[in-house]
Structure formats: C-alpha cells, structure tokens
Amino acid sequence: MNSSRLFQKVYGCLLGGAIGDALGGPVELWTTEKIRQTYGNLDHFVPYDRDPSHHGQFRNAPGVYTDDTRLKHLLCQAIFHAGGKPRAGDVAHVLATAYHHAPDELHQGFVEEYYLKAIWGRDKVIFGGEPTNGAIMANSPLGLICACRPDEAYQLGFDLAFFTDGHAKTAAAMLVAAIAEAMRPAPTVDSVIEAARAVHVRFARRREGDHWHMTPWRYDPNLKFLDEALVIARRERDVFAIREPLMNLLEWGHLFSESVHTLVVALAMFVAAEGDFRQAIIGAVMYGRDKDSYASVVGALAGAFHGLEAIPAEWIQPVLDGNPEPDMRDYAQRLTDLIQADYRQSLKNMDDLGALL
C-alpha cells in the first residue's frame, strides 16, 4: 500500500464516506428512539430491513453502502476520464456510460435522474426542482482533486452541481472547499470550517454584490443555519447533546434529503466531535432523518482531515467485503497519482512564471 501521507488522506476520505453511508443506510428511515431501543448508539454495521431500491442499497448485507457512495464513485470516474479536474461533459460521459451499460434495471434507475439532467440541461428540472442533497452527498472527490486549494475546489463543486440548483449548489460547493482544506498537512477543525465559509462569502459577494446580505427579507440559508449551528456545536462539544437544539434550529419541511440540513448537520457534528472520526459519524447516524447522507459527508471530511489511521479497524473490512467493486484503494491510488501529476506541473508552471519576473 502507498505509504505517503497524501494517499492515506485520499483513501481515508473515500473509505470514510463509504463507512458513514453503510453505517447509516440500514436505519435511514428509523427514528432515533427506535435505533436506541434496538441497537443503542449504533456503532456497528447491521443488515437492511427494506427492499433494495434505486436510491438506496442494492443488497441487504451489513456494510453495504447506498447511492451516496455509488454516485461518488461515478464522480471519481469522471476525474479519471478527465485526467484531472473534470468538466460537466466528463461527468455526463460517465453518466451516459453507466446508464447505457447498466447490468440491470436497478443500476439504470439509480443513474437515470442524473443522466437525463446531464443531457437535457435546463429543460429538465431534476428531482422536481427540490433543493436536494444529490450533489453534496457525493462530491467529496472534487475536493481531493483540488487538495489544499479551497477556492478552486469551491468553484469546481459549484460548476458540477448541475444535479441541483439554488442554495443546494452552494451547499455542495462549500463541502468541496472544506474537503480541500482538510487535505492540508496540518488542518484544524476551525480552519476547515472557516475556509468553507470564507470562500462561499467571497463568491457570493462577487455574484450578488457587496450589499446582497443587507436586504432585510433576504438571507443565505447555508450561512444562517451553519453559523447558528456552530455556536451550538462549540458550546456543547458533544455530538449527542447538539441533536435537540439542532432539530429546533433547522427549518424542517416535507423534503427528507435537503441540502442545507446535510451541510449543517455534518459540519456541526465535525465541530462538536472536535474532528474525531468515530464520534462525528456516530453522532450523524444518531441524529435522524437522512442520516446516511449526513454520516457519509462527515465521514469523508473526517477521513480527509485525519487520514486512514483514524478509521477504526473494525469498520474497514465489513465495507470492503460488502462492496468489492469498485476497489476504493485502487481509486485512491489513481486519485493520488493525478494529484501528484498536477503538483509537478504546477511547480513547472511556477518556475516558468518566475523566470519572467
């Protein structure tokens, strides 16, 4: 296995997201009270008790992940297809291949909504126009390919979030920026949060003007709810204690998989756990609602933050056994190679620019 710190963080991000997804997936539709009555604070993989579905699990064994991770792996393939930072066409190419070469209706149904959006563009309102977490739940690889460059990562995340619109696009972009910041050699919990927040504000002011936040009836839901949630998380420093005040804070509507909730819950758990991988994921699983997405997002973030060594050993093999394809270690190595190639080219470009000064 590649022993570089870069590889360890890349693999930690991919594996961490899959672990959170697989841990929360079987209890996605359960109440927190039901989980506690059945398993206590869930810290091990359990089987699914519902039928496989397009946007759920494909098999019911413990450790199997859901569409969050399957879509993430398609974004990895888009990165490989591009040989680096992908554009929308690279994602569309991968989606078309996955759709037209799907082995069965289950695989085809999973990718259909994204594929049709890719080819129809503005003519298709994906998921009925709802601000879903369809982009943020799966886009952590975009932060990896822009490692240590949160501004560039944010823009890539925003541009490729054509699966959704409005504040769901910016929530997705903020997560990509957080992943890129977490890839630094020695990030802090606060530096990760601040990078995601600051780059979002810079982009919003360019797009909306300096006074966009001054209009009384207008507010940015990502900033409003994240800032208030972070106050709670920093006060409590306990992933279980923040659940009730977060539930009271967030505006719950009819939409189960809402993007702002995914961003806010995941980042609040990361802060309340002080970056601890295990606690952040368990807190997200026990929070409620779309818990597999929350746990997948915070698992990817904590995995990039710490690297592979922070992941409990007993959580790794069940996910690898339950999902043998694709090989996440191979994906991590390919991503690492592309990041290294980009680094070498960047050095050459800087040397050439320096010769002109």
C-alpha positions as CSV (number, residue, x, y, z in Angstrom):
1,M,0.0,0.0,0.0
2,N,1.2,3.5,-0.8
3,S,2.5,4.9,2.5
4,S,2.5,8.6,1.5
5,R,0.5,11.0,3.7
6,L,-1.3,12.1,0.6
7,F,-2.5,8.6,-0.2
8,Q,-3.5,8.0,3.4
9,K,-5.7,11.1,3.4
10,V,-7.2,10.4,0.0
11,Y,-8.1,6.8,0.9
12,G,-9.3,7.9,4.3
13,C,-11.7,10.3,2.6
14,L,-13.1,7.7,0.2
15,L,-13.3,5.0,2.8
16,G,-14.7,7.3,5.5
17,G,-17.6,8.4,3.3
18,A,-18.5,4.8,2.4
19,I,-18.3,3.8,6.1
20,G,-20.7,6.6,7.2
21,D,-23.1,5.7,4.4
22,A,-23.0,2.0,5.2
23,L,-23.5,2.6,8.9
24,G,-26.4,4.9,8.5
25,G,-28.1,3.3,5.5
26,P,-29.9,0.4,7.2
27,V,-31.5,2.8,9.7
28,E,-32.1,5.7,7.3
29,L,-35.9,5.7,7.8
30,W,-35.8,4.9,11.5
31,T,-36.4,7.3,14.3
32,T,-33.5,7.9,16.8
33,E,-35.6,6.4,19.5
34,K,-36.1,3.2,17.5
35,I,-32.4,2.9,16.8
36,R,-31.5,3.3,20.5
37,Q,-34.1,0.8,21.6
38,T,-32.8,-1.7,19.0
39,Y,-29.0,-1.1,18.9
40,G,-28.2,1.6,21.5
41,N,-25.9,4.2,19.9
42,L,-25.3,2.4,16.6
43,D,-21.6,1.8,16.2
44,H,-21.6,-1.4,14.1
45,F,-22.9,-2.5,10.7
46,V,-26.4,-4.0,10.6
47,P,-28.4,-5.5,7.8
48,Y,-31.1,-3.6,5.9
49,D,-34.8,-4.4,6.7
50,R,-36.2,-3.0,3.4
51,D,-36.2,-3.9,-0.2
52,P,-33.3,-2.7,-2.4
53,S,-34.1,0.4,-4.4
54,H,-32.7,2.8,-7.0
55,H,-31.7,5.4,-4.4
56,G,-30.9,3.1,-1.6
57,Q,-28.9,-0.1,-1.1
58,F,-28.6,-2.7,-3.8
59,R,-28.1,-5.6,-1.3
60,N,-29.2,-6.1,2.3
61,A,-26.0,-7.4,3.9
62,P,-24.3,-5.4,6.7
63,G,-21.7,-3.0,5.4
64,V,-23.3,-2.3,2.1
65,Y,-23.5,1.4,1.1
66,T,-26.2,3.3,-0.8
67,D,-26.5,5.6,-3.8
68,D,-24.5,8.3,-1.9
69,T,-21.3,6.3,-2.4
70,R,-22.2,4.9,-5.8
71,L,-22.6,8.4,-7.2
72,K,-19.3,9.4,-5.5
73,H,-17.6,6.7,-7.4
74,L,-19.0,7.9,-10.7
75,L,-17.5,11.4,-9.9
76,C,-14.2,9.6,-9.4
77,Q,-14.6,8.0,-12.8
78,A,-15.2,11.5,-14.3
79,I,-12.0,12.7,-12.7
80,F,-10.2,9.7,-14.3
81,H,-11.8,10.4,-17.6
82,A,-10.6,14.0,-17.5
83,G,-7.2,13.1,-16.2
84,G,-7.6,15.7,-13.5
85,K,-10.3,18.3,-12.7
86,P,-13.4,17.3,-14.7
87,R,-15.9,19.5,-16.5
88,A,-19.6,18.8,-16.8
89,G,-19.0,16.9,-20.1
90,D,-16.8,14.5,-18.3
91,V,-19.5,13.8,-15.7
92,A,-22.1,13.5,-18.5
93,H,-19.9,11.0,-20.3
94,V,-19.6,8.8,-17.3
95,L,-23.3,9.0,-16.5
96,A,-24.1,8.0,-20.1
97,T,-21.8,5.0,-20.0
98,A,-23.3,3.9,-16.6
99,Y,-26.9,4.3,-17.9
100,H,-26.5,2.6,-21.3
101,H,-24.3,-0.2,-20.0
102,A,-26.2,-0.8,-16.7
103,P,-26.3,-4.5,-15.9
104,D,-29.9,-4.3,-14.7
105,E,-32.8,-2.0,-14.1
106,L,-31.7,-1.3,-10.5
107,H,-28.4,0.2,-11.7
108,Q,-30.1,2.0,-14.6
109,G,-32.8,3.5,-12.3
110,F,-30.2,4.8,-9.9
111,V,-28.3,6.8,-12.5
112,E,-31.3,7.8,-14.7
113,E,-32.2,11.1,-13.0
114,Y,-28.6,12.4,-13.1
115,Y,-28.1,11.2,-16.7
116,L,-31.3,12.8,-18.1
117,K,-30.4,16.0,-16.3
118,A,-26.9,15.9,-17.9
119,I,-28.3,15.6,-21.5
120,W,-31.5,17.7,-21.1
121,G,-29.9,20.6,-19.1
122,R,-32.3,23.5,-18.4
123,D,-35.2,21.6,-20.0
124,K,-35.2,19.1,-17.1
125,V,-36.0,20.1,-13.5
126,I,-34.2,17.4,-11.5
127,F,-36.0,15.8,-8.6
128,G,-39.0,18.1,-9.1
129,G,-36.9,21.3,-8.5
130,E,-36.3,20.4,-4.9
131,P,-33.0,21.6,-3.2
132,T,-31.9,18.0,-2.6
133,N,-28.6,16.8,-1.3
134,G,-28.0,14.9,-4.5
135,A,-24.7,16.9,-5.1
136,I,-23.3,17.4,-1.6
137,M,-23.8,13.8,-0.6
138,A,-21.3,12.5,-3.3
139,N,-18.9,15.3,-4.3
140,S,-16.0,14.8,-1.9
141,P,-13.7,13.6,-4.7
142,L,-13.8,17.1,-6.2
143,G,-12.2,18.4,-3.0
144,L,-9.5,15.7,-3.3
145,I,-8.5,16.6,-6.9
146,C,-8.3,20.3,-5.7
147,A,-6.4,19.4,-2.5
148,C,-5.2,22.4,-0.4
149,R,-7.0,24.8,-2.8
150,P,-10.4,25.6,-1.3
151,D,-11.2,28.5,-3.6
152,E,-10.6,26.3,-6.7
153,A,-12.4,23.4,-5.1
154,Y,-15.5,25.6,-4.3
155,Q,-15.8,26.7,-7.9
156,L,-15.4,23.2,-9.2
157,G,-18.1,21.9,-6.8
158,F,-20.4,24.7,-7.8
159,D,-19.9,24.2,-11.5
160,L,-20.5,20.4,-11.3
161,A,-23.6,20.6,-9.1
162,F,-25.9,20.6,-12.1
163,F,-27.8,17.9,-10.3
164,T,-29.5,20.7,-8.2
165,D,-29.8,24.4,-8.0
166,G,-30.1,27.4,-5.7
167,H,-28.7,27.1,-2.2
168,A,-28.2,23.4,-2.9
169,K,-25.4,24.2,-5.4
170,T,-23.6,26.4,-2.9
171,A,-24.0,23.9,0.0
172,A,-22.4,21.3,-2.3
173,A,-19.6,23.8,-3.2
174,M,-18.9,24.6,0.5
175,L,-18.4,20.9,1.3
176,V,-15.9,20.6,-1.6
177,A,-14.0,23.6,-0.2
178,A,-14.0,22.0,3.3
179,I,-12.6,18.7,1.9
180,A,-9.8,20.6,0.0
181,E,-8.9,22.5,3.2
182,A,-8.9,19.3,5.3
183,M,-6.3,17.8,2.9
184,R,-3.7,20.2,4.1
185,P,-0.8,18.7,6.1
186,A,-1.9,20.1,9.5
187,P,-5.5,21.4,9.2
188,T,-7.5,22.4,12.3
189,V,-11.3,22.0,12.8
190,D,-11.7,25.7,12.7
191,S,-9.6,26.2,9.6
192,V,-11.7,23.7,7.7
193,I,-15.0,25.5,8.7
194,E,-13.6,28.9,8.1
195,A,-12.2,28.0,4.7
196,A,-15.6,26.7,3.5
197,R,-17.4,29.7,4.9
198,A,-15.0,32.3,3.7
199,V,-14.8,31.1,0.1
200,H,-18.5,30.9,-0.1
201,V,-18.9,34.5,1.1
202,R,-16.2,35.7,-1.4
203,F,-18.0,34.0,-4.3
204,A,-21.5,35.3,-3.1
205,R,-20.3,38.9,-3.0
206,R,-18.8,38.7,-6.5
207,R,-22.1,37.2,-7.8
208,E,-24.6,39.2,-5.7
209,G,-22.8,42.4,-5.0
210,D,-21.4,43.7,-1.7
211,H,-24.8,44.5,-0.3
212,W,-26.6,41.2,-1.0
213,H,-26.8,40.3,2.7
214,M,-28.2,43.7,3.7
215,T,-31.7,43.3,2.3
216,P,-33.9,42.5,5.3
217,W,-36.0,39.8,3.7
218,R,-33.1,38.0,2.1
219,Y,-30.7,35.7,3.7
220,D,-28.3,32.9,2.8
221,P,-29.7,29.7,4.4
222,N,-26.3,28.0,4.3
223,L,-24.7,30.8,6.3
224,K,-27.6,31.5,8.6
225,F,-28.1,27.9,9.8
226,L,-24.5,26.9,9.7
227,D,-23.4,29.9,11.9
228,E,-26.1,29.3,14.4
229,A,-25.4,25.5,14.5
230,L,-21.7,26.1,15.0
231,V,-22.5,28.2,18.1
232,I,-24.4,25.2,19.5
233,A,-21.6,22.7,18.5
234,R,-18.8,24.8,20.0
235,R,-20.8,25.3,23.2
236,E,-21.8,21.7,23.7
237,R,-18.8,19.8,22.3
238,D,-21.0,16.7,22.4
239,V,-22.5,15.0,19.3
240,F,-25.5,13.7,21.2
241,A,-26.1,17.0,23.1
242,I,-26.4,19.0,19.9
243,R,-29.2,16.9,18.4
244,E,-32.2,18.5,20.1
245,P,-31.1,22.2,19.7
246,L,-30.2,21.5,16.0
247,M,-33.6,20.0,15.4
248,N,-35.2,23.1,16.9
249,L,-32.9,25.4,14.8
250,L,-33.4,23.9,11.4
251,E,-36.5,24.5,9.4
252,W,-37.9,21.1,8.7
253,G,-40.2,20.8,5.7
254,H,-41.5,17.9,3.6
255,L,-38.2,17.2,1.9
256,F,-36.3,14.4,3.5
257,S,-32.9,14.9,1.8
258,E,-32.4,18.6,2.0
259,S,-29.0,20.1,1.1
260,V,-28.7,22.7,3.9
261,H,-29.5,20.1,6.5
262,T,-26.9,17.9,5.1
263,L,-24.2,20.6,5.2
264,V,-25.2,22.0,8.6
265,V,-25.6,18.6,10.4
266,A,-22.4,17.2,9.0
267,L,-20.2,20.2,9.8
268,A,-21.8,20.7,13.3
269,M,-21.1,17.1,14.1
270,F,-17.5,17.5,12.9
271,V,-17.1,20.5,15.2
272,A,-18.9,19.0,18.2
273,A,-16.7,15.9,17.9
274,E,-13.6,18.2,17.6
275,G,-12.8,16.3,14.4
276,D,-12.9,12.8,16.0
277,F,-13.8,10.4,13.2
278,R,-15.8,7.9,15.2
279,Q,-17.8,10.3,17.3
280,A,-18.7,12.5,14.3
281,I,-20.1,9.6,12.3
282,I,-22.0,8.1,15.2
283,G,-23.4,11.5,16.0
284,A,-24.6,11.9,12.4
285,V,-26.2,8.4,12.4
286,M,-28.0,9.0,15.6
287,Y,-29.2,12.5,14.6
288,G,-32.1,11.3,12.5
289,R,-33.7,11.9,9.1
290,D,-31.3,11.5,6.2
291,K,-28.6,10.0,8.5
292,D,-26.7,8.0,5.9
293,S,-26.0,11.2,3.9
294,Y,-25.0,13.2,7.0
295,A,-22.7,10.3,8.1
296,S,-21.3,9.9,4.6
297,V,-20.4,13.6,4.3
298,V,-18.9,13.9,7.8
299,G,-17.1,10.6,7.3
300,A,-15.5,11.8,4.1
301,L,-14.5,15.1,5.8
302,A,-13.0,13.5,8.9
303,G,-11.3,10.9,6.7
304,A,-9.6,13.6,4.6
305,F,-8.8,15.5,7.8
306,H,-7.0,12.6,9.6
307,G,-6.2,10.0,7.0
308,L,-6.7,6.3,7.1
309,E,-5.1,5.8,10.6
310,A,-8.1,7.5,12.3
311,I,-10.6,5.0,11.0
312,P,-11.5,2.2,13.5
313,A,-10.1,-1.1,12.1
314,E,-13.4,-2.9,12.8
315,W,-15.2,-0.5,10.4
316,I,-13.0,-1.1,7.4
317,Q,-13.2,-4.7,6.4
318,P,-17.0,-5.1,6.5
319,V,-17.4,-2.2,4.0
320,L,-14.7,-3.6,1.7
321,D,-16.3,-7.1,1.9
322,G,-19.8,-5.7,1.3
323,N,-18.7,-3.6,-1.6
324,P,-15.9,-5.4,-3.5
325,E,-16.4,-3.3,-6.7
326,P,-15.1,-0.8,-7.3
327,D,-11.9,-1.1,-5.5
328,M,-11.6,2.0,-3.3
329,R,-7.9,1.5,-2.6
330,D,-7.3,1.5,-6.4
331,Y,-9.4,4.6,-6.8
332,A,-7.4,6.3,-4.0
333,Q,-4.2,5.4,-5.7
334,R,-5.4,6.7,-9.1
335,L,-6.5,10.0,-7.5
336,T,-3.2,10.3,-5.6
337,D,-1.3,9.9,-8.9
338,L,-3.4,12.6,-10.6
339,I,-2.8,15.0,-7.6
340,Q,0.9,14.3,-7.8
341,A,1.0,14.9,-11.6
342,D,-0.9,18.2,-11.1
343,Y,1.6,19.2,-8.4
344,R,4.6,18.6,-10.6
345,Q,3.0,20.6,-13.5
346,S,2.2,23.4,-11.1
347,L,5.9,23.5,-10.0
348,K,7.0,23.7,-13.6
349,N,4.5,26.5,-14.3
350,M,5.7,28.4,-11.3
351,D,9.3,28.1,-12.3
352,D,8.4,29.3,-15.8
353,L,6.5,32.2,-14.4
354,G,9.3,33.1,-12.1
355,A,11.7,33.3,-15.0
356,L,9.5,36.0,-16.4
357,L,9.6,38.2,-13.3
